[in-house]
Amino acid sequence: MTNWAEATGTTCPYRRTGHTPEPGIWRLEALTDREREVLLLLGTGVGNRELSKELGIAERTVKAHISNIVAKLGQQTRTQVAIVSALAHNALCDEPSCSRHLALASSRGQKTTVA
């Protein structure tokens, strides 16, 4: 029995499945400020209840935001938009002292300063 990589001639899951999260990143400008905030929090992996508490809104409203985000980013599931969020963190988060920004700068050999 051959595995999928041998059968398709590629080990890259993006090429094998034809699915890539990157088009979602290109559509971030379609989101409202609140949807961007919800998307950023989705990337942390928290559930709807935690999102609702963090944002001070009803869980039903969180679900509506997530549904809008999924549609606007051209994705199919909450998990897919969470992946987009993780990949697009630098485009979504504007806090200079964010640990993700500092880690990226350090990995590129740039000096990092925190005010």
Disulfide bonds with the S-S distance in Angstrom:
none
